[in-house]
């Protein structure tokens, strides 16, 4: 192989590594975001139930 082909192959390998790292980071951020949204909905549901139950029990 020529020197130019070696450089191109090296660059392609580096780009593939960067893409794999990006995919890993993206997956982690996506999972974290889903967890935060799920937590938010759980907190909202809990607060709503608390308000409803306390208002029913006070009557």
URKADA-V12013 format. One line per field, one symbol per residue. ss: DSSP state (@ for helix, = for strand, . for the rest). A space follows every 50 residues. Layout:
BEGIN
ss: ???
END
This chain:
BEGIN
ss: ..@@@@@@@@@@@@@@@@@@@@@@@@@@@@@@@@@@@@@@@@@@@@@@@@ @@@@@@@..
END
